[in-house]
Amino acid sequence: MGSLFREFVIGADSFGQLSSGIPNRILSGPMYWLIVAIVMGILFIITGLLIVGIGYQVGKIYRKYCWDILSIIVAITSTAIVIYFGEWIKNAIPINLMVFLLLSHVIYIYFHANIYYHISMKGESI
């Protein structure tokens, strides 16, 4: 996340350098910061819209294929396992535990959706 923010700042600074073409020093400083603020705002808005859009699409898939008691049990169980075995997981795999929990649930959703899809294509009830 820090590297993404750093890239945003570098990009905004590059655009901010456009204000160096203004000969008036009094206007040049505020114009630099105005350009930087506009570019940073646009980049944050685009990133936020991407996150919200992807989250919405994932939510639609989740509601369509995984809105059942089994998914709730898997989510609670996997959360409990990550909490209880957190130190061991952290020692074995150098990854953030929230990312690990999210990845495990994404893998579950993938398999659950595929099973649901194949069963529904055969016309059988679930």
MARBA-3410 file (N, C-alpha, C, O; in Angstrom, 1 decimal):
126
0.8,-1.2,0.0,0.0,0.0,0.0,0.9,1.3,0.0,0.5,2.3,-0.6 ~ 2.0,1.2,0.7,2.9,2.3,0.8,3.5,2.6,-0.6,3.7,3.8,-0.9 ~ 3.8,1.6,-1.3,4.5,1.8,-2.6,3.5,2.4,-3.6,3.8,3.2,-4.5 ~ 2.2,2.0,-3.5,1.2,2.6,-4.4,1.0,4.1,-4.1,0.9,4.9,-5.0 ~ 1.0,4.4,-2.8,0.9,5.8,-2.4,2.1,6.6,-2.9,2.0,7.7,-3.4
3.3,6.0,-2.8,4.6,6.6,-3.3,4.5,6.9,-4.8,4.9,7.9,-5.2 ~ 3.9,5.9,-5.5,3.8,6.1,-7.0,2.8,7.2,-7.3,3.0,8.0,-8.2 ~ 1.7,7.3,-6.5,0.8,8.4,-6.7,1.5,9.8,-6.5,1.3,10.7,-7.2 ~ 2.3,9.8,-5.4,3.0,11.1,-5.1,4.0,11.4,-6.2,4.1,12.6,-6.6 ~ 4.7,10.4,-6.7,5.7,10.7,-7.7,5.0,11.2,-9.0,5.4,12.1,-9.7
3.9,10.5,-9.3,3.1,10.9,-10.5,2.5,12.3,-10.4,2.6,13.1,-11.3 ~ 2.0,12.6,-9.2,1.5,14.0,-8.9,2.6,15.0,-9.0,2.3,16.1,-9.4 ~ 3.7,14.7,-8.4,4.8,15.6,-8.5,5.3,15.9,-9.9,5.6,17.0,-10.2 ~ 5.3,14.9,-10.7,5.6,15.1,-12.1,4.7,16.0,-12.8,5.1,16.9,-13.6 ~ 3.4,15.9,-12.6,2.4,16.8,-13.1,2.5,18.2,-12.5,2.3,19.2,-13.2
2.9,18.2,-11.2,3.0,19.5,-10.6,4.1,20.3,-11.1,4.1,21.5,-11.0 ~ 5.1,19.7,-11.7,6.2,20.4,-12.3,5.8,21.2,-13.5,6.5,22.1,-14.0 ~ 4.6,21.0,-14.0,4.0,21.9,-15.1,3.9,23.3,-14.6,4.0,24.2,-15.5 ~ 3.8,23.5,-13.3,3.7,24.9,-12.8,5.0,25.7,-12.9,5.0,26.9,-12.7 ~ 6.1,25.0,-13.1,7.4,25.7,-13.3,7.5,26.6,-14.5,8.3,27.4,-14.6
6.5,26.3,-15.4,6.5,27.2,-16.7,5.8,28.5,-16.4,5.9,29.4,-17.3 ~ 5.2,28.7,-15.2,4.6,30.0,-14.9,5.7,30.9,-14.4,6.4,30.6,-13.5 ~ 5.9,32.1,-15.1,7.0,33.0,-14.7,6.8,33.7,-13.4,7.7,34.1,-12.7 ~ 5.5,33.9,-12.9,5.3,34.6,-11.7,5.5,33.6,-10.5,4.8,32.6,-10.4 ~ 6.4,33.9,-9.6,6.8,33.0,-8.5,5.6,32.9,-7.5,5.5,31.9,-6.8
4.8,33.9,-7.4,3.7,33.9,-6.4,2.6,33.0,-6.9,2.0,32.3,-6.0 ~ 2.4,32.9,-8.1,1.4,32.0,-8.7,1.9,30.6,-8.8,1.2,29.6,-8.8 ~ 3.2,30.5,-9.1,3.8,29.2,-9.4,3.7,28.2,-8.2,3.3,27.0,-8.4 ~ 3.9,28.6,-7.0,3.8,27.8,-5.8,2.4,27.2,-5.5,2.3,26.0,-5.4 ~ 1.4,28.1,-5.5,0.1,27.6,-5.3,-0.4,26.7,-6.4,-1.2,25.7,-6.2
0.0,27.0,-7.7,-0.4,26.2,-8.8,0.2,24.8,-8.7,-0.5,23.9,-9.1 ~ 1.4,24.7,-8.2,2.1,23.4,-8.1,1.2,22.6,-7.1,0.9,21.4,-7.5 ~ 0.8,23.1,-6.0,0.1,22.4,-5.0,-1.3,22.1,-5.5,-1.9,21.0,-5.1 ~ -1.9,23.0,-6.2,-3.2,22.8,-6.8,-3.2,21.6,-7.8,-4.1,20.8,-7.8 ~ -2.2,21.6,-8.7,-2.1,20.5,-9.6,-1.9,19.2,-8.9,-2.5,18.2,-9.3
-1.0,19.2,-7.9,-0.7,18.0,-7.2,-2.0,17.5,-6.5,-2.3,16.3,-6.5 ~ -2.7,18.4,-5.9,-4.0,18.0,-5.2,-5.0,17.4,-6.1,-5.6,16.4,-5.8 ~ -5.1,18.0,-7.3,-6.1,17.5,-8.3,-5.7,16.1,-8.8,-6.5,15.2,-8.9 ~ -4.4,16.0,-9.1,-3.9,14.7,-9.6,-4.1,13.6,-8.5,-4.5,12.5,-8.8 ~ -3.7,13.9,-7.3,-3.8,12.9,-6.2,-5.3,12.6,-6.0,-5.7,11.4,-5.8
-6.2,13.6,-6.0,-7.6,13.3,-5.8,-8.2,12.4,-6.9,-8.9,11.5,-6.7 ~ -7.8,12.7,-8.2,-8.2,11.9,-9.3,-7.8,10.4,-9.1,-8.5,9.5,-9.3 ~ -6.5,10.3,-8.8,-5.9,8.9,-8.6,-6.6,8.2,-7.4,-6.9,7.0,-7.6 ~ -6.9,8.9,-6.3,-7.6,8.2,-5.2,-9.0,7.9,-5.6,-9.5,6.8,-5.2 ~ -9.7,8.7,-6.3,-11.1,8.4,-6.7,-11.1,7.2,-7.7,-12.0,6.4,-7.5
-10.2,7.2,-8.6,-10.1,6.0,-9.5,-9.9,4.7,-8.8,-10.5,3.7,-9.0 ~ -8.9,4.8,-7.9,-8.6,3.6,-7.1,-9.8,3.2,-6.2,-10.1,2.0,-6.1 ~ -10.5,4.1,-5.6,-11.6,3.8,-4.8,-12.7,3.2,-5.6,-13.4,2.3,-5.2 ~ -13.0,3.8,-6.8,-14.0,3.2,-7.7,-13.7,1.8,-8.1,-14.6,1.0,-8.2 ~ -12.4,1.5,-8.4,-12.0,0.2,-8.7,-12.3,-0.8,-7.6,-12.8,-1.9,-7.8
-11.9,-0.4,-6.4,-12.1,-1.3,-5.2,-13.6,-1.5,-5.0,-14.0,-2.6,-4.8 ~ -14.4,-0.4,-5.1,-15.9,-0.6,-4.9,-16.5,-1.5,-6.0,-17.3,-2.3,-5.7 ~ -16.1,-1.2,-7.2,-16.6,-2.0,-8.3,-16.3,-3.5,-8.2,-17.1,-4.3,-8.4 ~ -15.0,-3.8,-7.9,-14.6,-5.2,-7.8,-15.3,-5.8,-6.6,-15.8,-7.0,-6.7 ~ -15.4,-5.1,-5.5,-16.2,-5.6,-4.3,-17.6,-5.9,-4.6,-18.2,-6.9,-4.2
-18.3,-5.0,-5.4,-19.6,-5.2,-5.8,-19.8,-6.5,-6.6,-20.7,-7.2,-6.4 ~ -18.9,-6.6,-7.6,-19.0,-7.8,-8.4,-18.8,-9.1,-7.6,-19.5,-10.1,-7.8 ~ -17.8,-9.1,-6.7,-17.6,-10.2,-5.9,-18.8,-10.5,-5.0,-19.2,-11.7,-4.8 ~ -19.4,-9.4,-4.5,-20.6,-9.6,-3.7,-21.8,-10.2,-4.4,-22.5,-11.0,-3.9 ~ -21.9,-9.8,-5.7,-23.0,-10.4,-6.5,-22.7,-11.9,-6.7,-23.7,-12.7,-6.6
-21.5,-12.3,-7.0,-21.2,-13.7,-7.2,-21.4,-14.4,-5.9,-21.9,-15.6,-5.9 ~ -21.0,-13.8,-4.8,-21.2,-14.5,-3.5,-22.6,-14.7,-3.1,-23.0,-15.8,-2.7 ~ -23.5,-13.7,-3.4,-24.9,-13.8,-3.1,-25.5,-14.9,-4.0,-26.4,-15.6,-3.6 ~ -25.0,-15.0,-5.3,-25.6,-15.9,-6.2,-25.3,-17.4,-5.9,-26.1,-18.2,-5.9 ~ -24.0,-17.6,-5.6,-23.6,-19.0,-5.4,-23.3,-19.4,-4.0,-23.4,-20.6,-3.7
-23.1,-18.5,-3.1,-22.6,-18.9,-1.8,-23.4,-18.4,-0.6,-22.9,-18.3,0.5 ~ -24.7,-18.0,-0.8,-25.5,-17.5,0.2,-26.3,-18.6,0.9,-27.5,-18.8,0.7 ~ -25.5,-19.4,1.7,-26.1,-20.5,2.4,-25.4,-20.7,3.7,-24.5,-20.0,4.0 ~ -26.0,-21.7,4.5,-25.4,-21.9,5.8,-24.0,-22.5,5.8,-23.2,-22.2,6.7 ~ -23.7,-23.3,4.8,-22.4,-23.8,4.6,-21.3,-22.8,4.6,-20.2,-22.9,5.2
-21.6,-21.7,3.8,-20.6,-20.6,3.7,-20.4,-19.9,5.0,-19.3,-19.5,5.3 ~ -21.5,-19.7,5.8,-21.3,-19.1,7.1,-20.5,-20.0,8.0,-19.6,-19.5,8.7 ~ -20.7,-21.3,8.0,-19.9,-22.2,8.8,-18.5,-22.2,8.4,-17.6,-22.1,9.2 ~ -18.2,-22.2,7.1,-16.8,-22.1,6.6,-16.1,-20.8,7.0,-15.0,-20.8,7.4 ~ -16.8,-19.7,6.9,-16.3,-18.4,7.3,-15.9,-18.4,8.8,-14.9,-17.9,9.1
-16.9,-18.8,9.6,-16.6,-18.8,11.0,-15.5,-19.8,11.4,-14.6,-19.4,12.2 ~ -15.5,-21.0,10.8,-14.5,-21.9,11.1,-13.1,-21.5,10.7,-12.1,-21.6,11.5 ~ -13.0,-21.0,9.5,-11.7,-20.5,9.0,-11.2,-19.3,9.8,-10.0,-19.2,10.1 ~ -12.1,-18.4,10.2,-11.7,-17.3,11.1,-11.2,-17.8,12.4,-10.2,-17.4,13.0 ~ -11.9,-18.8,13.0,-11.4,-19.4,14.3,-10.1,-20.1,14.2,-9.3,-20.0,15.1
-9.9,-20.8,13.1,-8.6,-21.5,12.9,-7.5,-20.5,12.7,-6.4,-20.6,13.3 ~ -7.7,-19.4,12.0,-6.7,-18.4,11.8,-6.4,-17.7,13.1,-5.2,-17.4,13.4 ~ -7.4,-17.4,13.9,-7.2,-16.8,15.2,-6.4,-17.8,16.2,-5.4,-17.4,16.8 ~ -6.8,-19.0,16.2,-6.2,-20.0,17.2,-4.8,-20.3,16.7,-3.9,-20.3,17.6 ~ -4.6,-20.6,15.5,-3.3,-21.0,15.0,-2.5,-19.9,14.3,-1.6,-20.1,13.5
-2.8,-18.6,14.7,-2.2,-17.5,14.0,-0.7,-17.4,14.1,0.0,-17.2,13.1 ~ -0.1,-17.7,15.3,1.3,-17.7,15.5,2.0,-18.7,14.6,3.0,-18.5,14.0 ~ 1.4,-19.9,14.6,2.0,-21.0,13.8,1.9,-20.7,12.3,2.9,-21.0,11.6 ~ 0.8,-20.2,11.9,0.7,-19.8,10.5,1.7,-18.7,10.1,2.3,-18.8,9.1 ~ 1.8,-17.8,11.0,2.8,-16.6,10.8,4.2,-17.1,10.7,5.0,-16.6,9.9
4.6,-18.1,11.5,5.9,-18.7,11.4,6.1,-19.5,10.2,7.2,-19.5,9.6 ~ 5.1,-20.2,9.7,5.2,-21.1,8.6,5.2,-20.3,7.3,5.9,-20.6,6.3 ~ 4.3,-19.3,7.2,4.0,-18.6,6.0,4.2,-17.1,6.3,3.4,-16.6,7.1 ~ 5.1,-16.4,5.8,5.3,-15.0,6.1,4.3,-14.1,5.3,4.6,-13.4,4.3 ~ 3.0,-14.2,5.7,1.9,-13.5,5.1,1.0,-12.9,6.1,0.9,-13.4,7.2
0.4,-11.8,5.8,-0.5,-11.2,6.7,-1.7,-12.1,7.0,-2.2,-12.7,6.0 ~ -2.1,-12.3,8.2,-3.2,-13.2,8.5,-4.5,-12.9,7.9,-5.3,-13.7,7.5 ~ -4.8,-11.6,7.8,-6.0,-11.2,7.1,-6.0,-11.5,5.6,-7.0,-12.0,5.0 ~ -4.9,-11.4,5.0,-4.7,-11.7,3.6,-4.9,-13.2,3.4,-5.5,-13.7,2.5 ~ -4.3,-14.0,4.4,-4.4,-15.5,4.4,-5.9,-15.9,4.5,-6.3,-16.8,3.8
-6.6,-15.2,5.4,-8.0,-15.6,5.6,-8.8,-15.2,4.4,-9.7,-16.0,4.0 ~ -8.5,-14.1,3.8,-9.2,-13.7,2.6,-8.9,-14.6,1.4,-9.9,-15.0,0.7 ~ -7.7,-15.0,1.2,-7.3,-16.0,0.2,-8.0,-17.3,0.4,-8.5,-17.9,-0.6 ~ -8.0,-17.8,1.6,-8.7,-19.1,1.9,-10.2,-19.0,1.6,-10.7,-20.0,1.1 ~ -10.8,-17.9,1.9,-12.2,-17.8,1.6,-12.5,-17.6,0.1,-13.5,-18.1,-0.4
-11.6,-16.9,-0.6,-11.7,-16.8,-2.0,-11.6,-18.2,-2.7,-12.4,-18.5,-3.6 ~ -10.7,-19.0,-2.2,-10.5,-20.3,-2.8,-11.8,-21.2,-2.5,-12.3,-21.9,-3.4 ~ -12.4,-21.0,-1.3,-13.6,-21.7,-1.0,-14.7,-21.3,-1.9,-15.5,-22.1,-2.4 ~ -14.9,-20.0,-2.1,-15.9,-19.4,-3.0,-15.8,-20.0,-4.4,-16.7,-20.3,-5.1 ~ -14.5,-20.0,-4.9,-14.3,-20.5,-6.2,-14.8,-22.0,-6.4,-15.5,-22.3,-7.3
-14.4,-22.8,-5.4,-14.8,-24.2,-5.5,-16.3,-24.4,-5.3,-17.0,-25.2,-6.0 ~ -16.9,-23.6,-4.4,-18.3,-23.7,-4.1,-19.1,-23.2,-5.3,-20.1,-23.8,-5.7 ~ -18.7,-22.1,-6.0,-19.4,-21.6,-7.2,-19.3,-22.6,-8.3,-20.3,-22.8,-9.0 ~ -18.1,-23.3,-8.5,-18.0,-24.2,-9.6,-18.9,-25.5,-9.3,-19.5,-26.0,-10.3 ~ -18.9,-25.9,-8.1,-19.8,-27.1,-7.8,-21.2,-26.7,-8.0,-22.0,-27.5,-8.6
-21.6,-25.5,-7.5,-23.0,-25.1,-7.7,-23.4,-25.0,-9.2,-24.4,-25.4,-9.6 ~ -22.4,-24.4,-10.0,-22.7,-24.2,-11.4,-22.8,-25.6,-12.1,-23.7,-25.8,-12.9 ~ -21.9,-26.6,-11.8,-22.0,-27.9,-12.5,-23.2,-28.6,-12.1,-23.8,-29.3,-12.9 ~ -23.6,-28.5,-10.8,-24.9,-29.2,-10.4,-26.1,-28.6,-11.0,-27.0,-29.3,-11.5 ~ -26.1,-27.3,-11.1,-27.3,-26.6,-11.7,-27.3,-26.8,-13.2,-28.4,-26.8,-13.8
-26.2,-27.1,-13.9,-26.2,-27.4,-15.3,-26.8,-28.8,-15.6,-27.4,-29.0,-16.7 ~ -26.7,-29.7,-14.6,-27.3,-31.0,-14.8,-28.8,-31.0,-14.5,-29.5,-32.0,-14.8 ~ -29.3,-29.9,-13.9,-30.7,-29.9,-13.6,-31.1,-30.5,-12.3,-32.3,-30.6,-12.0 ~ -30.1,-30.9,-11.5,-30.4,-31.4,-10.2,-30.6,-30.3,-9.2,-30.1,-29.2,-9.4 ~ -31.3,-30.6,-8.1,-31.5,-29.6,-7.1,-30.3,-29.7,-6.2,-29.6,-30.7,-6.0
-30.0,-28.5,-5.5,-28.8,-28.5,-4.6,-29.2,-28.8,-3.2,-28.4,-28.8,-2.3
END
